Amino acid sequence: MVGFESYVVVHNIAKRHNVGTLARSATAFGVTELILVGRRDFNAFGSHGSSSHVRFRHFHSLLDARAFLQEKDCDICGVEITEGAVAVNEHPFKRNTAFLLGNEGTGLSSKECEICDFFVYIPQYGCGTASLNVTVAASIVLHHFGVWAGFSERVRDGSKFVVADKPVRQGRRNFCAETEESIIEERKSRKESALIGFFDDNGNEHSSSSDLLNGLFIDE
């Protein structure tokens, strides 16, 4: 895959099994990395092994994630029905794009909206539901981005797509490992964030999303 890249930012998603299903969609539609904001451990239920084929990267805060994505020349696209949001089928993309999806019940928080460069929504044509499951929404927007970016279609074998050989697993299962250097940077960022009021003295995030994160990730 050459050219544009896509990312998925996982933050403030309440149902713990959705991370695995997001990983499955990410591998199907050519996502470069799945970015975890919060805890490093995650639940791969629903991934059907696909979580081994997508890179995970961890950041402690949304601000850290945004800084990384800016270095990658990457727009952050909020998937939400907001004023000014553009229908995803109009393909309003310009460059590398990271997709931030809202909580299943409350959508994107104000802090999440603040880091977004633009918003897309998924048009609906039936009258039976007010919104889509977060993993379904992710699949739709990632597919549209892949079409816009001109990603090459995966080779098929009969009625299935060919799956790459499973990479050799390194480190702890269902855990986003970090290098010593990145951990030092994280600690530095936590101290800086505390100074501007983003965290308290104990390093706890001042956000109601922290409680929801506890319902998202599980320990081994």
CYANA upper distance limits for C-alpha pairs under 8 A (distance plus 0.5 A):
  1 MET  CA    151 PHE  CA      6.94
  1 MET  CA    152 SER  CA      7.37
  2 VAL  CA    151 PHE  CA      8.41
  3 GLY  CA    149 ALA  CA      8.06
  4 PHE  CA     95 ARG  CA      6.78
  4 PHE  CA     96 ASN  CA      5.63
  4 PHE  CA    149 ALA  CA      6.54
  5 GLU  CA     31 VAL  CA      7.37
  5 GLU  CA     32 THR  CA      6.55
  5 GLU  CA     95 ARG  CA      8.39
  5 GLU  CA     96 ASN  CA      5.33
  5 GLU  CA     97 THR  CA      7.08
  6 SER  CA     30 GLY  CA      7.90
  6 SER  CA     31 VAL  CA      5.52
  6 SER  CA     32 THR  CA      6.20
  6 SER  CA     33 GLU  CA      7.98
  6 SER  CA     96 ASN  CA      6.29
  6 SER  CA     97 THR  CA      5.48
  6 SER  CA     98 ALA  CA      5.99
  6 SER  CA     99 PHE  CA      8.11
  6 SER  CA    142 LEU  CA      8.38
  6 SER  CA    145 PHE  CA      8.28
  7 TYR  CA     31 VAL  CA      5.98
  7 TYR  CA     32 THR  CA      6.21
  7 TYR  CA     33 GLU  CA      5.72
  7 TYR  CA     34 LEU  CA      6.37
  7 TYR  CA     35 ILE  CA      7.68
  7 TYR  CA     97 THR  CA      6.85
  7 TYR  CA     98 ALA  CA      4.76
  7 TYR  CA     99 PHE  CA      6.63
  8 VAL  CA     26 ALA  CA      8.07
  8 VAL  CA     31 VAL  CA      7.78
  8 VAL  CA     33 GLU  CA      7.25
  8 VAL  CA     34 LEU  CA      5.43
  8 VAL  CA     35 ILE  CA      6.50
  8 VAL  CA     98 ALA  CA      5.95
  8 VAL  CA     99 PHE  CA      5.40
  8 VAL  CA    100 LEU  CA      6.77
  9 VAL  CA     34 LEU  CA      6.64
  9 VAL  CA     35 ILE  CA      5.22
  9 VAL  CA     36 LEU  CA      6.75
  9 VAL  CA     37 VAL  CA      7.81
  9 VAL  CA     98 ALA  CA      7.19
  9 VAL  CA     99 PHE  CA      6.54
  9 VAL  CA    100 LEU  CA      5.59
  9 VAL  CA    101 LEU  CA      7.91
 10 VAL  CA     19 VAL  CA      8.13
 10 VAL  CA     34 LEU  CA      7.72
 10 VAL  CA     35 ILE  CA      6.41
 10 VAL  CA     36 LEU  CA      5.54
 10 VAL  CA     37 VAL  CA      6.64
 10 VAL  CA    100 LEU  CA      7.44
 10 VAL  CA    101 LEU  CA      7.96
 11 HIS  CA     36 LEU  CA      7.17
 11 HIS  CA     37 VAL  CA      5.93
 11 HIS  CA     38 GLY  CA      7.71
 11 HIS  CA    100 LEU  CA      8.33
 11 HIS  CA    101 LEU  CA      8.46
 11 HIS  CA    213 LEU  CA      7.86
 12 ASN  CA    102 GLY  CA      7.66
 12 ASN  CA    103 ASN  CA      6.11
 12 ASN  CA    209 SER  CA      5.86
 12 ASN  CA    210 SER  CA      8.05
 12 ASN  CA    212 LEU  CA      6.41
 12 ASN  CA    213 LEU  CA      6.25
 12 ASN  CA    216 LEU  CA      8.38
 13 ILE  CA     18 ASN  CA      8.25
 13 ILE  CA    102 GLY  CA      7.49
 13 ILE  CA    103 ASN  CA      5.21
 13 ILE  CA    104 GLU  CA      6.98
 13 ILE  CA    212 LEU  CA      7.32
 13 ILE  CA    213 LEU  CA      7.35
 13 ILE  CA    216 LEU  CA      6.79
 14 ALA  CA    103 ASN  CA      6.86
 14 ALA  CA    104 GLU  CA      7.16
 14 ALA  CA    212 LEU  CA      5.80
 14 ALA  CA    213 LEU  CA      7.15
 14 ALA  CA    215 GLY  CA      6.28
 14 ALA  CA    216 LEU  CA      5.83
 15 LYS  CA    104 GLU  CA      8.35
 15 LYS  CA    215 GLY  CA      7.09
 15 LYS  CA    216 LEU  CA      6.06
 16 ARG  CA     43 ASN  CA      6.86
 16 ARG  CA    215 GLY  CA      6.49
 16 ARG  CA    216 LEU  CA      4.29
 16 ARG  CA    217 PHE  CA      6.34
 16 ARG  CA    218 ILE  CA      8.13
 17 HIS  CA     21 THR  CA      7.45
 17 HIS  CA     43 ASN  CA      6.64
 17 HIS  CA     44 ALA  CA      7.48
 17 HIS  CA     45 PHE  CA      5.95
 17 HIS  CA     46 GLY  CA      7.04
 17 HIS  CA    216 LEU  CA      7.93
 18 ASN  CA     22 LEU  CA      6.49
 18 ASN  CA     45 PHE  CA      8.33
 18 ASN  CA     46 GLY  CA      7.94
 18 ASN  CA    134 VAL  CA      8.21
 18 ASN  CA    135 THR  CA      7.05
 19 VAL  CA     23 ALA  CA      6.71
 19 VAL  CA     42 PHE  CA      7.66
 19 VAL  CA     43 ASN  CA      6.83
 19 VAL  CA     44 ALA  CA      6.86
 19 VAL  CA     45 PHE  CA      8.15
 19 VAL  CA     47 SER  CA      8.49
 19 VAL  CA    216 LEU  CA      8.35
 20 GLY  CA     24 ARG  CA      6.91
 20 GLY  CA     43 ASN  CA      6.69
 20 GLY  CA     44 ALA  CA      4.53
 20 GLY  CA     45 PHE  CA      5.53
 20 GLY  CA     46 GLY  CA      5.38
 20 GLY  CA     47 SER  CA      4.76
 20 GLY  CA     48 HIS  CA      8.49
 20 GLY  CA     51 SER  CA      7.22
 21 THR  CA     25 SER  CA      6.93
 21 THR  CA     44 ALA  CA      8.13
 21 THR  CA     45 PHE  CA      7.73
 21 THR  CA     46 GLY  CA      5.39
 21 THR  CA     47 SER  CA      5.47
 21 THR  CA    135 THR  CA      6.93
 22 LEU  CA     26 ALA  CA      6.51
 22 LEU  CA     47 SER  CA      8.00
 22 LEU  CA    135 THR  CA      6.08
 22 LEU  CA    138 ALA  CA      7.66
 22 LEU  CA    139 SER  CA      8.44
 23 ALA  CA     27 THR  CA      6.77
 23 ALA  CA     34 LEU  CA      7.76
 23 ALA  CA     44 ALA  CA      8.39
 23 ALA  CA     47 SER  CA      6.47
 23 ALA  CA     50 SER  CA      6.88
 23 ALA  CA     51 SER  CA      5.86
 23 ALA  CA     54 VAL  CA      7.46
 24 ARG  CA     28 ALA  CA      6.85
 24 ARG  CA     46 GLY  CA      8.07
 24 ARG  CA     47 SER  CA      5.40
 24 ARG  CA     48 HIS  CA      7.73
 24 ARG  CA     49 GLY  CA      8.50
 24 ARG  CA     50 SER  CA      5.70
 24 ARG  CA     51 SER  CA      7.09
 25 SER  CA     29 PHE  CA      6.72
 25 SER  CA    135 THR  CA      8.11
 25 SER  CA    138 ALA  CA      7.83
 25 SER  CA    139 SER  CA      6.10
 25 SER  CA    142 LEU  CA      8.47
 26 ALA  CA     30 GLY  CA      6.65
 26 ALA  CA     31 VAL  CA      5.44
 26 ALA  CA     34 LEU  CA      8.00
 26 ALA  CA     54 VAL  CA      7.70
 26 ALA  CA    139 SER  CA      8.22
 26 ALA  CA    142 LEU  CA      8.09
 27 THR  CA     31 VAL  CA      6.57
 27 THR  CA     50 SER  CA      6.97
 27 THR  CA     51 SER  CA      8.32
 27 THR  CA     53 HIS  CA      7.02
 27 THR  CA     54 VAL  CA      6.50
 29 PHE  CA    139 SER  CA      8.20
 29 PHE  CA    142 LEU  CA      6.54
 29 PHE  CA    143 HIS  CA      6.39
 29 PHE  CA    146 GLY  CA      6.95
 30 GLY  CA    146 GLY  CA      7.78
 30 GLY  CA    151 PHE  CA      8.04
 31 VAL  CA     54 VAL  CA      7.90
 31 VAL  CA    142 LEU  CA      8.38
 32 THR  CA     54 VAL  CA      7.53
 32 THR  CA     55 ARG  CA      7.43
 33 GLU  CA     54 VAL  CA      6.67
 33 GLU  CA     55 ARG  CA      5.34
 33 GLU  CA     56 PHE  CA      6.15
 33 GLU  CA     57 ARG  CA      7.33
 34 LEU  CA     54 VAL  CA      7.48
 34 LEU  CA     55 ARG  CA      6.69
 34 LEU  CA     56 PHE  CA      5.41
 34 LEU  CA     57 ARG  CA      6.87
 35 ILE  CA     56 PHE  CA      6.27
 35 ILE  CA     57 ARG  CA      5.33
 35 ILE  CA     58 HIS  CA      6.29
 35 ILE  CA     59 PHE  CA      7.92
 35 ILE  CA     65 ALA  CA      8.20
 36 LEU  CA     40 ARG  CA      7.38
 36 LEU  CA     56 PHE  CA      7.53
 36 LEU  CA     57 ARG  CA      6.57
 36 LEU  CA     58 HIS  CA      5.27
 36 LEU  CA     59 PHE  CA      6.78
 37 VAL  CA     58 HIS  CA      6.43
 37 VAL  CA     59 PHE  CA      5.44
 37 VAL  CA     60 HIS  CA      5.97
 37 VAL  CA     61 SER  CA      6.31
 37 VAL  CA     62 LEU  CA      7.00
 37 VAL  CA     65 ALA  CA      7.85
 38 GLY  CA     58 HIS  CA      7.98
 38 GLY  CA     59 PHE  CA      7.01
 38 GLY  CA     60 HIS  CA      5.48
 38 GLY  CA     61 SER  CA      7.04
 38 GLY  CA    210 SER  CA      8.48
 38 GLY  CA    213 LEU  CA      7.59
 39 ARG  CA     58 HIS  CA      8.32
 39 ARG  CA     60 HIS  CA      7.82
 39 ARG  CA    213 LEU  CA      8.24
 39 ARG  CA    217 PHE  CA      7.57
 40 ARG  CA     58 HIS  CA      6.71
 40 ARG  CA    175 PHE  CA      6.12
 40 ARG  CA    176 CYS  CA      5.51
 40 ARG  CA    177 ALA  CA      7.79
 41 ASP  CA    174 ASN  CA      6.28
 41 ASP  CA    175 PHE  CA      4.73
 41 ASP  CA    176 CYS  CA      6.65
 41 ASP  CA    217 PHE  CA      6.59
 41 ASP  CA    218 ILE  CA      6.98
 41 ASP  CA    219 ASP  CA      6.74
 41 ASP  CA    220 GLU  CA      8.44
 42 PHE  CA    174 ASN  CA      5.94
 42 PHE  CA    175 PHE  CA      6.67
 42 PHE  CA    176 CYS  CA      8.41
 42 PHE  CA    216 LEU  CA      7.99
 42 PHE  CA    217 PHE  CA      5.12
 42 PHE  CA    218 ILE  CA      6.33
 42 PHE  CA    219 ASP  CA      7.87
 43 ASN  CA    174 ASN  CA      6.97
 43 ASN  CA    216 LEU  CA      8.14
 43 ASN  CA    217 PHE  CA      6.30
 43 ASN  CA    218 ILE  CA      6.48
 44 ALA  CA     51 SER  CA      7.12
 44 ALA  CA    174 ASN  CA      6.96
 47 SER  CA     51 SER  CA      6.31
 49 GLY  CA     53 HIS  CA      8.35
 50 SER  CA     54 VAL  CA      7.60
 52 SER  CA    166 LYS  CA      7.25
 52 SER  CA    167 PRO  CA      7.14
 52 SER  CA    169 ARG  CA      7.95
 53 HIS  CA    166 LYS  CA      7.43
 53 HIS  CA    167 PRO  CA      7.46
 56 PHE  CA    176 CYS  CA      6.47
 57 ARG  CA    176 CYS  CA      6.88
 57 ARG  CA    178 GLU  CA      8.47
 58 HIS  CA    176 CYS  CA      6.88
 58 HIS  CA    177 ALA  CA      8.47
 58 HIS  CA    178 GLU  CA      8.02
 59 PHE  CA     64 ASP  CA      6.55
 59 PHE  CA     65 ALA  CA      6.30
 59 PHE  CA    186 GLU  CA      7.91
 60 HIS  CA     64 ASP  CA      7.37
 60 HIS  CA     65 ALA  CA      8.46
 60 HIS  CA    186 GLU  CA      7.32
 60 HIS  CA    190 ARG  CA      8.30
 61 SER  CA     65 ALA  CA      6.98
 62 LEU  CA     66 ARG  CA      6.58
 62 LEU  CA    112 GLU  CA      7.94
 62 LEU  CA    115 ILE  CA      8.18
 63 LEU  CA     67 ALA  CA      6.75
 63 LEU  CA    115 ILE  CA      8.14
 64 ASP  CA     68 PHE  CA      6.87
 64 ASP  CA    189 SER  CA      8.08
 65 ALA  CA     69 LEU  CA      6.76
 66 ARG  CA     70 GLN  CA      6.58
 66 ARG  CA     76 ILE  CA      8.32
 66 ARG  CA    115 ILE  CA      7.23
 67 ALA  CA     71 GLU  CA      6.90
 68 PHE  CA     72 LYS  CA      7.06
 69 LEU  CA     73 ASP  CA      7.03
 69 LEU  CA     74 CYS  CA      5.73
 69 LEU  CA     75 ASP  CA      7.84
 69 LEU  CA     76 ILE  CA      8.25
 69 LEU  CA     98 ALA  CA      8.10
 70 GLN  CA     74 CYS  CA      5.93
 70 GLN  CA     75 ASP  CA      7.74
 72 LYS  CA     96 ASN  CA      8.23
 73 ASP  CA     95 ARG  CA      8.04
 73 ASP  CA     96 ASN  CA      7.03
 74 CYS  CA     95 ARG  CA      7.03
 74 CYS  CA     96 ASN  CA      5.07
 74 CYS  CA     97 THR  CA      5.60
 74 CYS  CA     98 ALA  CA      7.13
 75 ASP  CA     95 ARG  CA      7.45
 75 ASP  CA     96 ASN  CA      6.72
 75 ASP  CA     97 THR  CA      5.22
 75 ASP  CA     98 ALA  CA      6.62
 75 ASP  CA    116 CYS  CA      8.09
 75 ASP  CA    117 ASP  CA      6.49
 75 ASP  CA    118 PHE  CA      8.43
 76 ILE  CA     97 THR  CA      6.25
 76 ILE  CA     98 ALA  CA      5.24
 76 ILE  CA     99 PHE  CA      6.48
 76 ILE  CA    100 LEU  CA      7.47
 76 ILE  CA    115 ILE  CA      7.60
 76 ILE  CA    116 CYS  CA      5.37
 76 ILE  CA    117 ASP  CA      5.81
 76 ILE  CA    118 PHE  CA      7.41
 77 CYS  CA     97 THR  CA      7.08
 77 CYS  CA     98 ALA  CA      6.40
 77 CYS  CA     99 PHE  CA      5.38
 77 CYS  CA    100 LEU  CA      6.57
 77 CYS  CA    116 CYS  CA      6.07
 77 CYS  CA    117 ASP  CA      6.51
 77 CYS  CA    118 PHE  CA      5.71
 77 CYS  CA    119 PHE  CA      5.79
 77 CYS  CA    120 VAL  CA      7.48
 78 GLY  CA     99 PHE  CA      6.45
 78 GLY  CA    100 LEU  CA      5.37
 78 GLY  CA    101 LEU  CA      6.61
 78 GLY  CA    102 GLY  CA      8.30
 78 GLY  CA    108 LEU  CA      8.21
 78 GLY  CA    113 CYS  CA      7.38
 78 GLY  CA    116 CYS  CA      6.20
 78 GLY  CA    117 ASP  CA      8.21
 78 GLY  CA    118 PHE  CA      6.81
 78 GLY  CA    119 PHE  CA      5.08
 78 GLY  CA    120 VAL  CA      6.92
 79 VAL  CA     99 PHE  CA      7.31
 79 VAL  CA    100 LEU  CA      6.65
 79 VAL  CA    101 LEU  CA      5.65
 79 VAL  CA    102 GLY  CA      7.41
 79 VAL  CA    119 PHE  CA      6.21
 79 VAL  CA    120 VAL  CA      5.65
 79 VAL  CA    121 TYR  CA      6.22
 80 GLU  CA     85 ALA  CA      7.80
 80 GLU  CA    101 LEU  CA      7.72
 80 GLU  CA    102 GLY  CA      7.43
 80 GLU  CA    107 GLY  CA      7.45
 80 GLU  CA    108 LEU  CA      7.43
 80 GLU  CA    119 PHE  CA      6.82
 80 GLU  CA    120 VAL  CA      6.64
 80 GLU  CA    121 TYR  CA      5.87
 81 ILE  CA     85 ALA  CA      6.65
 81 ILE  CA    119 PHE  CA      8.22
 81 ILE  CA    120 VAL  CA      7.58
 81 ILE  CA    121 TYR  CA      5.75
 82 THR  CA    119 PHE  CA      7.66
 82 THR  CA    121 TYR  CA      8.42
 84 GLY  CA    119 PHE  CA      7.85
 85 ALA  CA    118 PHE  CA      7.62
 85 ALA  CA    119 PHE  CA      5.16
 85 ALA  CA    120 VAL  CA      5.32
 85 ALA  CA    121 TYR  CA      6.63
 86 VAL  CA     90 GLU  CA      7.65
 86 VAL  CA     92 PRO  CA      7.57
 86 VAL  CA    119 PHE  CA      6.88
 86 VAL  CA    120 VAL  CA      5.16
 86 VAL  CA    121 TYR  CA      6.62
 87 ALA  CA     91 HIS  CA      8.09
 87 ALA  CA    120 VAL  CA      6.01
 87 ALA  CA    121 TYR  CA      5.57
 87 ALA  CA    122 ILE  CA      6.33
 87 ALA  CA    123 PRO  CA      6.80
 88 VAL  CA     92 PRO  CA      7.55
 88 VAL  CA    120 VAL  CA      5.84
 88 VAL  CA    121 TYR  CA      6.25
 88 VAL  CA    122 ILE  CA      6.27
 88 VAL  CA    123 PRO  CA      8.25
 88 VAL  CA    141 VAL  CA      6.96
 88 VAL  CA    144 HIS  CA      7.44
 89 ASN  CA    122 ILE  CA      8.16
 89 ASN  CA    144 HIS  CA      7.09
 91 HIS  CA    144 HIS  CA      7.41
 91 HIS  CA    145 PHE  CA      7.53
 91 HIS  CA    148 TRP  CA      6.93
 93 PHE  CA     97 THR  CA      7.93
 93 PHE  CA    145 PHE  CA      7.98
 93 PHE  CA    148 TRP  CA      8.14
100 LEU  CA    112 GLU  CA      8.39
100 LEU  CA    116 CYS  CA      8.44
101 LEU  CA    107 GLY  CA      8.02
101 LEU  CA    108 LEU  CA      7.29
101 LEU  CA    134 VAL  CA      7.42
101 LEU  CA    138 ALA  CA      7.84
102 GLY  CA    106 THR  CA      7.65
102 GLY  CA    107 GLY  CA      4.48
102 GLY  CA    108 LEU  CA      4.52
102 GLY  CA    109 SER  CA      7.81
102 GLY  CA    134 VAL  CA      7.97
103 ASN  CA    107 GLY  CA      5.03
103 ASN  CA    108 LEU  CA      6.58
103 ASN  CA    134 VAL  CA      8.18
104 GLU  CA    133 ASN  CA      7.41
104 GLU  CA    134 VAL  CA      6.70
108 LEU  CA    112 GLU  CA      6.36
108 LEU  CA    113 CYS  CA      6.80
109 SER  CA    113 CYS  CA      6.71
110 SER  CA    114 GLU  CA      6.71
111 LYS  CA    115 ILE  CA      7.50
112 GLU  CA    116 CYS  CA      7.40
122 ILE  CA    137 ALA  CA      7.94
122 ILE  CA    140 ILE  CA      8.36
122 ILE  CA    141 VAL  CA      8.21
132 LEU  CA    136 VAL  CA      6.88
132 LEU  CA    137 ALA  CA      6.46
133 ASN  CA    137 ALA  CA      6.69
134 VAL  CA    138 ALA  CA      6.62
135 THR  CA    139 SER  CA      6.74
136 VAL  CA    140 ILE  CA      6.92
137 ALA  CA    141 VAL  CA      6.87
138 ALA  CA    142 LEU  CA      6.45
139 SER  CA    143 HIS  CA      6.52
140 ILE  CA    144 HIS  CA      6.83
141 VAL  CA    145 PHE  CA      6.70
142 LEU  CA    146 GLY  CA      6.66
143 HIS  CA    147 VAL  CA      6.80
144 HIS  CA    148 TRP  CA      6.75
145 PHE  CA    149 ALA  CA      6.46
146 GLY  CA    150 GLY  CA      6.46
146 GLY  CA    151 PHE  CA      5.81
147 VAL  CA    151 PHE  CA      6.99
154 ARG  CA    161 PHE  CA      6.96
154 ARG  CA    162 VAL  CA      7.59
155 VAL  CA    161 PHE  CA      6.41
155 VAL  CA    162 VAL  CA      6.33
156 ARG  CA    160 LYS  CA      6.21
156 ARG  CA    161 PHE  CA      4.62
156 ARG  CA    162 VAL  CA      5.93
157 ASP  CA    161 PHE  CA      6.29
157 ASP  CA    162 VAL  CA      6.49
169 ARG  CA    173 ARG  CA      8.27
171 GLY  CA    175 PHE  CA      8.32
171 GLY  CA    177 ALA  CA      7.47
172 ARG  CA    177 ALA  CA      8.12
174 ASN  CA    220 GLU  CA      8.29
178 GLU  CA    182 SER  CA      6.66
178 GLU  CA    183 ILE  CA      7.02
179 THR  CA    183 ILE  CA      6.89
180 GLU  CA    184 ILE  CA      6.86
181 GLU  CA    185 GLU  CA      6.84
182 SER  CA    186 GLU  CA      6.60
183 ILE  CA    187 ARG  CA      6.78
184 ILE  CA    188 LYS  CA      6.78
185 GLU  CA    189 SER  CA      6.61
186 GLU  CA    190 ARG  CA      6.63
187 ARG  CA    191 LYS  CA      6.89
188 LYS  CA    192 GLU  CA      6.83
189 SER  CA    193 SER  CA      6.47
190 ARG  CA    194 ALA  CA      6.63
190 ARG  CA    199 PHE  CA      7.80
190 ARG  CA    203 GLY  CA      7.02
191 LYS  CA    195 LEU  CA      7.04
191 LYS  CA    203 GLY  CA      8.29
192 GLU  CA    196 ILE  CA      7.37
193 SER  CA    197 GLY  CA      6.83
193 SER  CA    198 PHE  CA      5.65
193 SER  CA    199 PHE  CA      6.46
194 ALA  CA    198 PHE  CA      5.99
194 ALA  CA    199 PHE  CA      4.98
194 ALA  CA    200 ASP  CA      6.19
194 ALA  CA    201 ASP  CA      6.99
194 ALA  CA    203 GLY  CA      7.46
195 LEU  CA    199 PHE  CA      8.40
198 PHE  CA    205 GLU  CA      6.74
198 PHE  CA    206 HIS  CA      6.57
199 PHE  CA    203 GLY  CA      5.76
199 PHE  CA    204 ASN  CA      5.69
199 PHE  CA    205 GLU  CA      5.04
199 PHE  CA    206 HIS  CA      6.17
200 ASP  CA    204 ASN  CA      5.99
200 ASP  CA    205 GLU  CA      7.23
200 ASP  CA    206 HIS  CA      7.54
205 GLU  CA    210 SER  CA      7.28
206 HIS  CA    210 SER  CA      8.41
208 SER  CA    212 LEU  CA      7.79
209 SER  CA    213 LEU  CA      6.73
210 SER  CA    214 ASN  CA      7.19
211 ASP  CA    215 GLY  CA      7.58
212 LEU  CA    216 LEU  CA      7.06
213 LEU  CA    217 PHE  CA      6.93
214 ASN  CA    218 ILE  CA      8.09
